[in-house]
């Protein structure tokens, strides 16, 4: 009987050892999966950071007057930063004949369609220098 108890005890110890080994294996597998997920998340974060830095460089280049690498506003630049406001359009066209007003507005629309940040518009009686949607200069003549 004593031999049987020893065998039962050995079997219980072996069962506990097997359960511990299974638990450790499961923990290790779970840790490996979590590590892989962290690595993937890190790669995604690095890619997003690279894209954001690249986009930032394009925006800075666009607004830098000495840098002509980017001449069309990147998608990150809101159109209000280079399009002319309705108030400015009214100011530019006031005092002109209806034909001249139509010509000026058409020139503005064409420049904005081409996403130009700096351009000139003119009619026989006046000219305007436009930069980032604002009147930078101009003149009127007879």
N, CA, C and O atoms as CSV, one atom per row, in Angstrom:
chain,resi,resn,atom,element,x,y,z
A,1,UNK,N,N,0.811,-1.183,0.000
A,1,UNK,CA,C,0.000,0.000,0.000
A,1,UNK,C,C,0.863,1.258,0.000
A,1,UNK,O,O,0.539,2.262,-0.634
A,2,UNK,N,N,1.949,1.169,0.718
A,2,UNK,CA,C,2.845,2.317,0.758
A,2,UNK,C,C,3.389,2.629,-0.633
A,2,UNK,O,O,3.545,3.797,-0.992
A,3,UNK,N,N,3.675,1.607,-1.406
A,3,UNK,CA,C,4.189,1.782,-2.772
A,3,UNK,C,C,3.129,2.467,-3.638
A,3,UNK,O,O,3.458,3.310,-4.473
A,4,UNK,N,N,1.873,2.110,-3.443
A,4,UNK,CA,C,0.799,2.718,-4.222
A,4,UNK,C,C,0.643,4.200,-3.878
A,4,UNK,O,O,0.406,5.023,-4.762
A,5,UNK,N,N,0.776,4.536,-2.606
A,5,UNK,CA,C,0.690,5.933,-2.191
A,5,UNK,C,C,1.833,6.750,-2.798
A,5,UNK,O,O,1.643,7.888,-3.227
A,6,UNK,N,N,3.013,6.148,-2.824
A,6,UNK,CA,C,4.165,6.836,-3.413
A,6,UNK,C,C,3.902,7.087,-4.903
A,6,UNK,O,O,4.191,8.171,-5.411
A,7,UNK,N,N,3.359,6.097,-5.594
A,7,UNK,CA,C,3.065,6.255,-7.013
A,7,UNK,C,C,1.983,7.327,-7.232
A,7,UNK,O,O,2.078,8.123,-8.166
A,8,UNK,N,N,0.963,7.344,-6.375
A,8,UNK,CA,C,-0.090,8.362,-6.483
A,8,UNK,C,C,0.507,9.740,-6.217
A,8,UNK,O,O,0.208,10.703,-6.923
A,9,UNK,N,N,1.353,9.823,-5.192
A,9,UNK,CA,C,2.002,11.091,-4.878
A,9,UNK,C,C,2.878,11.551,-6.050
A,9,UNK,O,O,2.860,12.727,-6.414
A,10,UNK,N,N,3.644,10.624,-6.640
A,10,UNK,CA,C,4.497,10.962,-7.787
A,10,UNK,C,C,3.642,11.432,-8.975
A,10,UNK,O,O,4.019,12.349,-9.704
A,11,UNK,N,N,2.483,10.781,-9.150
A,11,UNK,CA,C,1.602,11.177,-10.238
A,11,UNK,C,C,1.043,12.584,-9.993
A,11,UNK,O,O,0.932,13.379,-10.927
A,12,UNK,N,N,0.694,12.889,-8.744
A,12,UNK,CA,C,0.196,14.228,-8.404
A,12,UNK,C,C,1.293,15.277,-8.633
A,12,UNK,O,O,1.023,16.357,-9.160
A,13,UNK,N,N,2.523,14.956,-8.237
A,13,UNK,CA,C,3.640,15.878,-8.453
A,13,UNK,C,C,3.853,16.070,-9.961
A,13,UNK,O,O,4.083,17.191,-10.414
A,14,UNK,N,N,3.777,14.982,-10.736
A,14,UNK,CA,C,3.951,15.075,-12.182
A,14,UNK,C,C,2.820,15.895,-12.800
A,14,UNK,O,O,3.051,16.677,-13.723
A,15,UNK,N,N,1.593,15.718,-12.290
A,15,UNK,CA,C,0.461,16.480,-12.782
A,15,UNK,C,C,0.635,17.975,-12.474
A,15,UNK,O,O,0.387,18.820,-13.333
A,16,UNK,N,N,1.055,18.289,-11.268
A,16,UNK,CA,C,1.298,19.691,-10.894
A,16,UNK,C,C,2.413,20.261,-11.762
A,16,UNK,O,O,2.300,21.396,-12.227
A,17,UNK,N,N,3.477,19.515,-11.993
A,17,UNK,CA,C,4.590,19.969,-12.838
A,17,UNK,C,C,4.105,20.212,-14.268
A,17,UNK,O,O,4.501,21.183,-14.911
A,18,UNK,N,N,3.234,19.309,-14.762
A,18,UNK,CA,C,2.707,19.480,-16.111
A,18,UNK,C,C,1.824,20.723,-16.190
A,18,UNK,O,O,1.885,21.465,-17.170
A,19,UNK,N,N,1.002,20.953,-15.160
A,19,UNK,CA,C,0.166,22.156,-15.136
A,19,UNK,C,C,1.009,23.429,-15.083
A,19,UNK,O,O,0.699,24.410,-15.759
A,20,UNK,N,N,2.071,23.414,-14.284
A,20,UNK,CA,C,2.975,24.570,-14.200
A,20,UNK,C,C,3.657,24.797,-15.552
A,20,UNK,O,O,3.771,25.935,-16.008
A,21,UNK,N,N,4.103,23.725,-16.184
A,21,UNK,CA,C,4.759,23.841,-17.487
A,21,UNK,C,C,3.773,24.393,-18.525
A,21,UNK,O,O,4.141,25.241,-19.339
A,22,UNK,N,N,2.536,23.920,-18.497
A,22,UNK,CA,C,1.523,24.425,-19.434
A,22,UNK,C,C,1.272,25.906,-19.191
A,22,UNK,O,O,1.212,26.689,-20.140
A,23,UNK,N,N,1.126,26.297,-17.930
A,23,UNK,CA,C,0.872,27.690,-17.583
A,23,UNK,C,C,2.041,28.576,-18.029
A,23,UNK,O,O,1.824,29.653,-18.584
A,24,UNK,N,N,3.272,28.128,-17.790
A,24,UNK,CA,C,4.447,28.896,-18.201
A,24,UNK,C,C,4.513,29.029,-19.726
A,24,UNK,O,O,4.830,30.097,-20.249
A,25,UNK,N,N,4.213,27.941,-20.429
A,25,UNK,CA,C,4.221,27.983,-21.892
A,25,UNK,C,C,3.164,28.975,-22.411
A,25,UNK,O,O,3.413,29.743,-23.340
A,26,UNK,N,N,2.004,28.933,-21.794
A,26,UNK,CA,C,0.928,29.844,-22.188
A,26,UNK,C,C,1.325,31.289,-21.935
A,26,UNK,O,O,1.074,32.155,-22.774
A,27,UNK,N,N,1.935,31.557,-20.803
A,27,UNK,CA,C,2.391,32.915,-20.477
A,27,UNK,C,C,3.450,33.375,-21.480
A,27,UNK,O,O,3.422,34.520,-21.931
A,28,UNK,N,N,4.375,32.493,-21.826
A,28,UNK,CA,C,5.438,32.826,-22.777
A,28,UNK,C,C,4.832,33.133,-24.146
A,28,UNK,O,O,5.209,34.114,-24.786
A,29,UNK,N,N,3.904,32.304,-24.592
A,29,UNK,CA,C,3.256,32.527,-25.886
A,29,UNK,C,C,2.513,33.856,-25.898
A,29,UNK,O,O,2.573,34.600,-26.877
A,30,UNK,N,N,1.823,34.145,-24.823
A,30,UNK,CA,C,1.092,35.401,-24.718
A,30,UNK,C,C,2.066,36.590,-24.727
A,30,UNK,O,O,1.781,37.612,-25.351
A,31,UNK,N,N,3.185,36.468,-24.055
A,31,UNK,CA,C,4.190,37.539,-24.035
A,31,UNK,C,C,4.781,37.762,-25.429
A,31,UNK,O,O,5.031,38.902,-25.822
A,32,UNK,N,N,5.002,36.692,-26.165
A,32,UNK,CA,C,5.541,36.810,-27.527
A,32,UNK,C,C,4.546,37.530,-28.424
A,32,UNK,O,O,4.926,38.409,-29.199
A,33,UNK,N,N,3.272,37.159,-28.322
A,33,UNK,CA,C,2.230,37.801,-29.127
A,33,UNK,C,C,2.145,39.290,-28.787
A,33,UNK,O,O,2.057,40.130,-29.683
A,34,UNK,N,N,2.173,39.614,-27.502
A,34,UNK,CA,C,2.109,41.018,-27.084
A,34,UNK,C,C,3.332,41.795,-27.568
A,34,UNK,O,O,3.210,42.954,-27.964
A,35,UNK,N,N,4.503,41.169,-27.538
A,35,UNK,CA,C,5.721,41.823,-28.021
A,35,UNK,C,C,5.608,42.111,-29.510
A,35,UNK,O,O,5.982,43.193,-29.963
A,36,UNK,N,N,5.094,41.148,-30.278
A,36,UNK,CA,C,4.920,41.352,-31.717
A,36,UNK,C,C,3.927,42.480,-31.999
A,36,UNK,O,O,4.133,43.281,-32.911
A,37,UNK,N,N,2.851,42.540,-31.212
A,37,UNK,CA,C,1.876,43.618,-31.382
A,37,UNK,C,C,2.510,44.972,-31.088
A,37,UNK,O,O,2.252,45.945,-31.797
A,38,UNK,N,N,3.328,45.042,-30.057
A,38,UNK,CA,C,4.006,46.293,-29.716
A,38,UNK,C,C,4.953,46.706,-30.837
A,38,UNK,O,O,5.036,47.887,-31.174
A,39,UNK,N,N,5.662,45.748,-31.413
A,39,UNK,CA,C,6.577,46.064,-32.513
A,39,UNK,C,C,5.817,46.594,-33.728
A,39,UNK,O,O,6.262,47.538,-34.381
A,40,UNK,N,N,4.677,45.986,-34.025
A,40,UNK,CA,C,3.864,46.446,-35.150
A,40,UNK,C,C,3.348,47.857,-34.863
A,40,UNK,O,O,3.397,48.727,-35.733
A,41,UNK,N,N,2.857,48.082,-33.650
A,41,UNK,CA,C,2.371,49.411,-33.284
A,41,UNK,C,C,3.491,50.445,-33.370
A,41,UNK,O,O,3.258,51.579,-33.788
A,42,UNK,N,N,4.688,50.065,-32.981
A,42,UNK,CA,C,5.837,50.969,-33.056
A,42,UNK,C,C,6.139,51.315,-34.514
A,42,UNK,O,O,6.392,52.477,-34.832
A,43,UNK,N,N,6.115,50.324,-35.397
A,43,UNK,CA,C,6.372,50.571,-36.817
A,43,UNK,C,C,5.314,51.484,-37.418
A,43,UNK,O,O,5.629,52.369,-38.214
A,44,UNK,N,N,4.062,51.270,-37.037
A,44,UNK,CA,C,2.980,52.118,-37.539
A,44,UNK,C,C,3.173,53.550,-37.040
A,44,UNK,O,O,3.017,54.503,-37.803
A,45,UNK,N,N,3.508,53.698,-35.767
A,45,UNK,CA,C,3.727,55.034,-35.210
A,45,UNK,C,C,4.891,55.733,-35.903
A,45,UNK,O,O,4.818,56.929,-36.182
A,46,UNK,N,N,5.957,55.002,-36.180
A,46,UNK,CA,C,7.108,55.590,-36.872
A,46,UNK,C,C,6.729,56.017,-38.288
A,46,UNK,O,O,7.149,57.076,-38.754
A,47,UNK,N,N,5.936,55.195,-38.969
A,47,UNK,CA,C,5.502,55.546,-40.325
A,47,UNK,C,C,4.612,56.788,-40.304
A,47,UNK,O,O,4.752,57.664,-41.157
A,48,UNK,N,N,3.706,56.867,-39.341
A,48,UNK,CA,C,2.843,58.041,-39.224
A,48,UNK,C,C,3.657,59.287,-38.893
A,48,UNK,O,O,3.385,60.372,-39.407
A,49,UNK,N,N,4.654,59.121,-38.033
A,49,UNK,CA,C,5.512,60.259,-37.675
A,49,UNK,C,C,6.298,60.724,-38.899
A,49,UNK,O,O,6.425,61.927,-39.126
A,50,UNK,N,N,6.823,59.795,-39.686
A,50,UNK,CA,C,7.563,60.157,-40.897
A,50,UNK,C,C,6.661,60.905,-41.871
A,50,UNK,O,O,7.074,61.903,-42.462
A,51,UNK,N,N,5.431,60.425,-42.038
A,51,UNK,CA,C,4.490,61.085,-42.948
A,51,UNK,C,C,4.157,62.488,-42.456
A,51,UNK,O,O,4.074,63.425,-43.251
A,52,UNK,N,N,3.969,62.634,-41.150
A,52,UNK,CA,C,3.657,63.955,-40.595
A,52,UNK,C,C,4.829,64.912,-40.762
A,52,UNK,O,O,4.631,66.084,-41.082
A,53,UNK,N,N,6.041,64.428,-40.549
A,53,UNK,CA,C,7.218,65.284,-40.717
A,53,UNK,C,C,7.390,65.672,-42.180
A,53,UNK,O,O,7.748,66.810,-42.482
A,54,UNK,N,N,7.140,64.742,-43.079
A,54,UNK,CA,C,7.243,65.035,-44.508
A,54,UNK,C,C,6.208,66.082,-44.912
A,54,UNK,O,O,6.511,67.011,-45.662
A,55,UNK,N,N,4.996,65.926,-44.412
A,55,UNK,CA,C,3.934,66.889,-44.706
A,55,UNK,C,C,4.292,68.263,-44.134
A,55,UNK,O,O,4.057,69.290,-44.771
A,56,UNK,N,N,4.856,68.270,-42.937
A,56,UNK,CA,C,5.268,69.533,-42.308
A,56,UNK,C,C,6.334,70.215,-43.149
A,56,UNK,O,O,6.278,71.428,-43.352
A,57,UNK,N,N,7.307,69.453,-43.642
A,57,UNK,CA,C,8.363,70.021,-44.477
A,57,UNK,C,C,7.781,70.627,-45.754
A,57,UNK,O,O,8.234,71.683,-46.196
A,58,UNK,N,N,6.782,69.970,-46.350
A,58,UNK,CA,C,6.146,70.509,-47.549
A,58,UNK,C,C,5.446,71.830,-47.253
A,58,UNK,O,O,5.544,72.772,-48.040
A,59,UNK,N,N,4.746,71.908,-46.132
A,59,UNK,CA,C,4.035,73.138,-45.772
A,59,UNK,C,C,5.028,74.267,-45.513
A,59,UNK,O,O,4.825,75.390,-45.973
A,60,UNK,N,N,6.095,73.975,-44.782
A,60,UNK,CA,C,7.110,74.995,-44.509
A,60,UNK,C,C,7.744,75.454,-45.812
A,60,UNK,O,O,7.948,76.651,-46.013
A,61,UNK,N,N,8.056,74.525,-46.692
A,61,UNK,CA,C,8.647,74.864,-47.984
A,61,UNK,C,C,7.696,75.719,-48.807
A,61,UNK,O,O,8.132,76.645,-49.491
A,62,UNK,N,N,6.405,75.421,-48.750
A,62,UNK,CA,C,5.421,76.182,-49.517
A,62,UNK,C,C,5.384,77.646,-49.077
A,62,UNK,O,O,5.292,78.540,-49.918
A,63,UNK,N,N,5.454,77.897,-47.773
A,63,UNK,CA,C,5.348,79.260,-47.270
A,63,UNK,C,C,6.694,79.991,-47.213
A,63,UNK,O,O,6.724,81.194,-46.952
A,64,UNK,N,N,7.793,79.295,-47.448
A,64,UNK,CA,C,9.113,79.929,-47.426
A,64,UNK,C,C,9.348,80.625,-48.768
A,64,UNK,O,O,9.417,79.954,-49.798
A,65,UNK,N,N,9.472,81.960,-48.779
A,65,UNK,CA,C,9.627,82.662,-50.051
A,65,UNK,C,C,10.923,82.333,-50.785
A,65,UNK,O,O,11.000,82.508,-52.001
A,66,UNK,N,N,11.933,81.864,-50.078
A,66,UNK,CA,C,13.212,81.544,-50.708
A,66,UNK,C,C,13.287,80.099,-51.196
A,66,UNK,O,O,14.248,79.721,-51.865
A,67,UNK,N,N,12.289,79.299,-50.869
A,67,UNK,CA,C,12.269,77.883,-51.247
A,67,UNK,C,C,11.204,77.677,-52.307
A,67,UNK,O,O,10.021,77.900,-52.049
A,68,UNK,N,N,11.613,77.250,-53.510
A,68,UNK,CA,C,10.641,77.066,-54.581
A,68,UNK,C,C,10.411,75.595,-54.933
A,68,UNK,O,O,9.952,75.287,-56.033
A,69,UNK,N,N,10.729,74.687,-54.006
A,69,UNK,CA,C,10.501,73.261,-54.261
A,69,UNK,C,C,9.020,72.931,-54.310
A,69,UNK,O,O,8.596,72.100,-55.112
A,70,UNK,N,N,8.227,73.575,-53.456
A,70,UNK,CA,C,6.789,73.315,-53.395
A,70,UNK,C,C,6.065,74.599,-53.785
A,70,UNK,O,O,6.065,75.571,-53.030
A,71,UNK,N,N,5.451,74.601,-54.960
A,71,UNK,CA,C,4.767,75.803,-55.437
A,71,UNK,C,C,3.255,75.665,-55.416
A,71,UNK,O,O,2.542,76.664,-55.503
A,72,UNK,N,N,2.760,74.449,-55.302
A,72,UNK,CA,C,1.321,74.215,-55.186
A,72,UNK,C,C,1.048,73.830,-53.737
A,72,UNK,O,O,1.731,72.961,-53.195
A,73,UNK,N,N,0.059,74.463,-53.097
A,73,UNK,CA,C,-0.162,74.183,-51.676
A,73,UNK,C,C,-0.475,72.712,-51.419
A,73,UNK,O,O,-1.323,72.125,-52.090
A,74,UNK,N,N,0.214,72.121,-50.445
A,74,UNK,CA,C,-0.094,70.736,-50.071
A,74,UNK,C,C,-1.519,70.638,-49.514
A,74,UNK,O,O,-2.114,71.648,-49.138
A,75,UNK,N,N,-2.048,69.441,-49.466
A,75,UNK,CA,C,-3.407,69.236,-48.972
A,75,UNK,C,C,-3.577,69.708,-47.525
A,75,UNK,O,O,-4.682,70.057,-47.109
A,76,UNK,N,N,-2.485,69.716,-46.765
A,76,UNK,CA,C,-2.569,70.116,-45.363
A,76,UNK,C,C,-2.790,71.614,-45.207
A,76,UNK,O,O,-3.209,72.066,-44.141
A,77,UNK,N,N,-2.515,72.387,-46.249
A,77,UNK,CA,C,-2.676,73.840,-46.170
A,77,UNK,C,C,-4.132,74.178,-46.460
A,77,UNK,O,O,-4.630,73.881,-47.546
A,78,UNK,N,N,-4.818,74.794,-45.505
A,78,UNK,CA,C,-6.213,75.143,-45.759
A,78,UNK,C,C,-6.309,76.185,-46.871
A,78,UNK,O,O,-5.457,77.067,-46.976
A,79,UNK,N,N,-7.337,76.082,-47.690
A,79,UNK,CA,C,-7.458,76.978,-48.849
A,79,UNK,C,C,-7.604,78.429,-48.414
A,79,UNK,O,O,-7.266,79.326,-49.186
A,80,UNK,N,N,-8.089,78.690,-47.217
A,80,UNK,CA,C,-8.254,80.079,-46.798
A,80,UNK,C,C,-6.919,80.794,-46.667
A,80,UNK,O,O,-6.877,82.024,-46.626
A,81,UNK,N,N,-5.817,80.031,-46.601
A,81,UNK,CA,C,-4.520,80.682,-46.474
A,81,UNK,C,C,-3.974,81.152,-47.815
A,81,UNK,O,O,-2.996,81.899,-47.836
A,82,UNK,N,N,-4.564,80.745,-48.929
A,82,UNK,CA,C,-4.096,81.215,-50.231
A,82,UNK,C,C,-5.211,81.676,-51.156
A,82,UNK,O,O,-4.937,82.209,-52.231
A,83,UNK,N,N,-6.463,81.480,-50.758
A,83,UNK,CA,C,-7.584,81.964,-51.562
A,83,UNK,C,C,-8.016,83.347,-51.082
A,83,UNK,O,O,-7.896,83.679,-49.903
A,84,UNK,N,N,-8.512,84.127,-52.003
A,84,UNK,CA,C,-8.947,85.479,-51.693
A,84,UNK,C,C,-10.334,85.440,-51.058
A,84,UNK,O,O,-11.217,84.718,-51.521
A,85,UNK,N,N,-10.517,86.217,-50.001
A,85,UNK,CA,C,-11.822,86.276,-49.336
A,85,UNK,C,C,-12.792,87.104,-50.177
A,85,UNK,O,O,-12.384,87.878,-51.043
A,86,UNK,N,N,-14.060,86.926,-49.907
A,86,UNK,CA,C,-15.088,87.681,-50.628
A,86,UNK,C,C,-14.945,89.177,-50.373
A,86,UNK,O,O,-15.187,89.980,-51.275
A,87,UNK,N,N,-14.555,89.567,-49.160
A,87,UNK,CA,C,-14.372,90.985,-48.848
A,87,UNK,C,C,-13.259,91.593,-49.692
A,87,UNK,O,O,-13.389,92.712,-50.189
A,88,UNK,N,N,-12.163,90.854,-49.853
A,88,UNK,CA,C,-11.051,91.348,-50.664
A,88,UNK,C,C,-11.457,91.420,-52.134
A,88,UNK,O,O,-11.087,92.362,-52.834
A,89,UNK,N,N,-12.211,90.435,-52.602
A,89,UNK,CA,C,-12.687,90.480,-53.993
A,89,UNK,C,C,-13.551,91.717,-54.221
A,89,UNK,O,O,-13.433,92.377,-55.253
A,90,UNK,N,N,-14.425,92.033,-53.254
A,90,UNK,CA,C,-15.251,93.233,-53.382
A,90,UNK,C,C,-14.378,94.482,-53.426
A,90,UNK,O,O,-14.632,95.392,-54.216
A,91,UNK,N,N,-13.358,94.528,-52.587
A,91,UNK,CA,C,-12.473,95.689,-52.542
A,91,UNK,C,C,-11.719,95.853,-53.864
A,91,UNK,O,O,-11.562,96.971,-54.356
A,92,UNK,N,N,-11.253,94.739,-54.437
A,92,UNK,CA,C,-10.504,94.797,-55.690
A,92,UNK,C,C,-11.399,95.257,-56.841
A,92,UNK,O,O,-10.944,95.992,-57.718
A,93,UNK,N,N,-12.642,94.843,-56.846
A,93,UNK,CA,C,-13.509,95.135,-58.002
A,93,UNK,C,C,-14.273,96.450,-57.876
A,93,UNK,O,O,-14.838,96.920,-58.863
A,94,UNK,N,N,-14.305,97.044,-56.713
A,94,UNK,CA,C,-15.093,98.268,-56.539
A,94,UNK,C,C,-14.505,99.392,-57.400
A,94,UNK,O,O,-13.287,99.550,-57.490
A,95,UNK,N,N,-15.376,100.152,-58.018
A,95,UNK,CA,C,-14.952,101.274,-58.843
A,95,UNK,C,C,-14.609,100.890,-60.272
A,95,UNK,O,O,-14.230,101.756,-61.060
A,96,UNK,N,N,-14.728,99.651,-60.621
A,96,UNK,CA,C,-14.458,99.200,-61.983
A,96,UNK,C,C,-15.773,98.984,-62.721
A,96,UNK,O,O,-16.821,98.798,-62.103
A,97,UNK,N,N,-15.706,99.012,-64.026
A,97,UNK,CA,C,-16.895,98.745,-64.837
A,97,UNK,C,C,-17.287,97.275,-64.670
A,97,UNK,O,O,-16.465,96.456,-64.259
A,98,UNK,N,N,-18.525,96.945,-64.985
A,98,UNK,CA,C,-18.948,95.542,-64.871
A,98,UNK,C,C,-18.064,94.584,-65.691
A,98,UNK,O,O,-17.804,93.462,-65.256
A,99,UNK,N,N,-17.608,95.013,-66.858
A,99,UNK,CA,C,-16.747,94.163,-67.679
A,99,UNK,C,C,-15.402,93.928,-66.993
A,99,UNK,O,O,-14.889,92.809,-66.970
A,100,UNK,N,N,-14.836,95.015,-66.428
A,100,UNK,CA,C,-13.562,94.887,-65.720
A,100,UNK,C,C,-13.722,94.029,-64.466
A,100,UNK,O,O,-12.850,93.221,-64.149
A,101,UNK,N,N,-14.834,94.203,-63.757
A,101,UNK,CA,C,-15.089,93.383,-62.564
A,101,UNK,C,C,-15.130,91.906,-62.941
A,101,UNK,O,O,-14.535,91.066,-62.266
A,102,UNK,N,N,-15.836,91.600,-64.022
A,102,UNK,CA,C,-15.937,90.200,-64.460
A,102,UNK,C,C,-14.558,89.668,-64.834
A,102,UNK,O,O,-14.226,88.527,-64.514
A,103,UNK,N,N,-13.748,90.490,-65.514
A,103,UNK,CA,C,-12.408,90.063,-65.907
A,103,UNK,C,C,-11.530,89.825,-64.686
A,103,UNK,O,O,-10.810,88.827,-64.629
A,104,UNK,N,N,-11.578,90.721,-63.715
A,104,UNK,CA,C,-10.774,90.556,-62.493
A,104,UNK,C,C,-11.185,89.288,-61.740
A,104,UNK,O,O,-10.329,88.507,-61.324
A,105,UNK,N,N,-12.475,89.087,-61.568
A,105,UNK,CA,C,-12.955,87.894,-60.849
A,105,UNK,C,C,-12.583,86.612,-61.591
A,105,UNK,O,O,-12.259,85.601,-60.967
A,106,UNK,N,N,-12.630,86.655,-62.920
A,106,UNK,CA,C,-12.242,85.487,-63.716
A,106,UNK,C,C,-10.747,85.192,-63.535
A,106,UNK,O,O,-10.352,84.034,-63.406
A,107,UNK,N,N,-9.916,86.248,-63.526
A,107,UNK,CA,C,-8.477,86.062,-63.338
A,107,UNK,C,C,-8.175,85.499,-61.941
A,107,UNK,O,O,-7.309,84.639,-61.778
A,108,UNK,N,N,-8.899,85.997,-60.954
A,108,UNK,CA,C,-8.728,85.488,-59.584
A,108,UNK,C,C,-9.117,84.012,-59.525
A,108,UNK,O,O,-8.388,83.197,-58.960
A,109,UNK,N,N,-10.254,83.673,-60.104
A,109,UNK,CA,C,-10.732,82.277,-60.089
A,109,UNK,C,C,-9.738,81.358,-60.796
A,109,UNK,O,O,-9.458,80.259,-60.319
A,110,UNK,N,N,-9.202,81.812,-61.943
A,110,UNK,CA,C,-8.224,80.990,-62.665
A,110,UNK,C,C,-6.965,80.771,-61.827
A,110,UNK,O,O,-6.440,79.659,-61.767
A,111,UNK,N,N,-6.486,81.828,-61.186
A,111,UNK,CA,C,-5.282,81.701,-60.354
A,111,UNK,C,C,-5.541,80.772,-59.166
A,111,UNK,O,O,-4.679,79.970,-58.805
A,112,UNK,N,N,-6.711,80.878,-58.567
A,112,UNK,CA,C,-7.037,80.012,-57.432
A,112,UNK,C,C,-7.218,78.570,-57.872
A,112,UNK,O,O,-6.858,77.649,-57.139
A,113,UNK,N,N,-7.770,78.361,-59.057
A,113,UNK,CA,C,-7.900,76.994,-59.582
A,113,UNK,C,C,-6.527,76.362,-59.779
A,113,UNK,O,O,-6.355,75.158,-59.592
A,114,UNK,N,N,-5.548,77.187,-60.160
A,114,UNK,CA,C,-4.179,76.709,-60.341
A,114,UNK,C,C,-3.400,76.705,-59.030
A,114,UNK,O,O,-2.216,76.370,-58.998
A,115,UNK,N,N,-4.087,77.086,-57.939
A,115,UNK,CA,C,-3.510,77.120,-56.590
A,115,UNK,C,C,-2.257,77.990,-56.536
A,115,UNK,O,O,-1.278,77.649,-55.873
A,116,UNK,N,N,-2.304,79.099,-57.230
A,116,UNK,CA,C,-1.173,80.029,-57.199
A,116,UNK,C,C,-1.209,80.812,-55.900
A,116,UNK,O,O,-2.271,81.229,-55.438
A,117,UNK,N,N,-0.039,81.007,-55.321
A,117,UNK,CA,C,0.019,81.797,-54.093
A,117,UNK,C,C,0.424,83.231,-54.388
A,117,UNK,O,O,0.227,84.112,-53.551
A,118,UNK,N,N,0.985,83.479,-55.560
A,118,UNK,CA,C,1.416,84.819,-55.933
A,118,UNK,C,C,1.123,85.008,-57.427
A,118,UNK,O,O,1.523,84.191,-58.256
A,119,UNK,N,N,0.418,86.097,-57.756
A,119,UNK,CA,C,0.073,86.337,-59.150
A,119,UNK,C,C,-0.336,87.794,-59.334
A,119,UNK,O,O,-0.559,88.517,-58.363
A,120,UNK,N,N,-0.431,88.207,-60.573
A,120,UNK,CA,C,-0.904,89.542,-60.933
A,120,UNK,C,C,-2.225,89.412,-61.674
A,120,UNK,O,O,-2.430,88.467,-62.436
A,121,UNK,N,N,-3.124,90.373,-61.442
A,121,UNK,CA,C,-4.342,90.480,-62.223
A,121,UNK,C,C,-4.392,91.903,-62.759
A,121,UNK,O,O,-3.899,92.835,-62.123
A,122,UNK,N,N,-4.987,92.061,-63.923
A,122,UNK,CA,C,-5.021,93.409,-64.488
A,122,UNK,C,C,-6.191,93.587,-65.430
A,122,UNK,O,O,-6.722,92.636,-66.003
A,123,UNK,N,N,-6.570,94.846,-65.565
A,123,UNK,CA,C,-7.531,95.305,-66.555
A,123,UNK,C,C,-6.919,96.564,-67.147
A,123,UNK,O,O,-5.927,97.060,-66.611
A,124,UNK,N,N,-7.466,97.099,-68.225
A,124,UNK,CA,C,-6.837,98.273,-68.834
A,124,UNK,C,C,-6.637,99.459,-67.883
A,124,UNK,O,O,-5.722,100.258,-68.088
A,125,UNK,N,N,-7.465,99.587,-66.861
A,125,UNK,CA,C,-7.353,100.751,-65.974
A,125,UNK,C,C,-6.623,100.469,-64.666
A,125,UNK,O,O,-6.403,101.401,-63.892
A,126,UNK,N,N,-6.235,99.220,-64.385
A,126,UNK,CA,C,-5.588,98.919,-63.100
A,126,UNK,C,C,-4.897,97.571,-63.138
A,126,UNK,O,O,-5.156,96.733,-64.002
A,127,UNK,N,N,-4.013,97.390,-62.176
A,127,UNK,CA,C,-3.376,96.091,-61.979
A,127,UNK,C,C,-3.219,95.867,-60.477
A,127,UNK,O,O,-3.161,96.821,-59.702
A,128,UNK,N,N,-3.152,94.591,-60.072
A,128,UNK,CA,C,-3.005,94.237,-58.658
A,128,UNK,C,C,-2.030,93.079,-58.535
A,128,UNK,O,O,-2.039,92.146,-59.339
A,129,UNK,N,N,-1.194,93.159,-57.515
A,129,UNK,CA,C,-0.316,92.036,-57.175
A,129,UNK,C,C,-0.959,91.331,-55.990
A,129,UNK,O,O,-1.237,91.947,-54.961
A,130,UNK,N,N,-1.188,90.043,-56.148
A,130,UNK,CA,C,-1.860,89.254,-55.117
A,130,UNK,C,C,-0.873,88.244,-54.546
A,130,UNK,O,O,-0.133,87.597,-55.287
A,131,UNK,N,N,-0.871,88.114,-53.224
A,131,UNK,CA,C,-0.025,87.114,-52.578
A,131,UNK,C,C,-0.812,86.505,-51.426
A,131,UNK,O,O,-1.294,87.224,-50.552
A,132,UNK,N,N,-0.940,85.200,-51.424
A,132,UNK,CA,C,-1.696,84.452,-50.405
A,132,UNK,C,C,-3.111,85.003,-50.244
A,132,UNK,O,O,-3.630,85.069,-49.130
A,133,UNK,N,N,-3.735,85.399,-51.357
A,133,UNK,CA,C,-5.106,85.876,-51.323
A,133,UNK,C,C,-5.260,87.308,-50.849
A,133,UNK,O,O,-6.381,87.793,-50.697
A,134,UNK,N,N,-4.157,87.988,-50.613
A,134,UNK,CA,C,-4.203,89.377,-50.158
A,134,UNK,C,C,-3.613,90.281,-51.227
A,134,UNK,O,O,-2.739,89.867,-51.989
A,135,UNK,N,N,-4.099,91.528,-51.282
A,135,UNK,CA,C,-3.565,92.498,-52.236
A,135,UNK,C,C,-2.243,92.999,-51.659
A,135,UNK,O,O,-2.210,93.620,-50.597
A,136,UNK,N,N,-1.165,92.719,-52.371
A,136,UNK,CA,C,0.163,93.131,-51.923
A,136,UNK,C,C,0.520,94.512,-52.486
A,136,UNK,O,O,1.230,95.295,-51.855
A,137,UNK,N,N,0.009,94.785,-53.687
A,137,UNK,CA,C,0.290,96.072,-54.324
A,137,UNK,C,C,-0.554,96.223,-55.549
A,137,UNK,O,O,-1.326,95.332,-55.905
A,138,UNK,N,N,-0.408,97.347,-56.194
A,138,UNK,CA,C,-1.166,97.569,-57.417
A,138,UNK,C,C,-1.153,99.032,-57.781
A,138,UNK,O,O,-0.513,99.854,-57.125
A,139,UNK,N,N,-1.866,99.336,-58.830
A,139,UNK,CA,C,-1.959,100.708,-59.279
A,139,UNK,C,C,-3.108,100.892,-60.232
A,139,UNK,O,O,-3.599,99.941,-60.841
A,140,UNK,N,N,-3.532,102.144,-60.352
A,140,UNK,CA,C,-4.626,102.479,-61.260
A,140,UNK,C,C,-4.142,103.567,-62.203
A,140,UNK,O,O,-3.329,104.417,-61.839
A,141,UNK,N,N,-4.656,103.522,-63.408
A,141,UNK,CA,C,-4.291,104.525,-64.383
A,141,UNK,C,C,-5.454,104.816,-65.297
A,141,UNK,O,O,-6.451,104.094,-65.297
A,142,UNK,N,N,-5.330,105.862,-66.068
A,142,UNK,CA,C,-6.404,106.336,-66.915
A,142,UNK,C,C,-6.641,105.506,-68.098
A,142,UNK,O,O,-7.529,105.807,-68.895
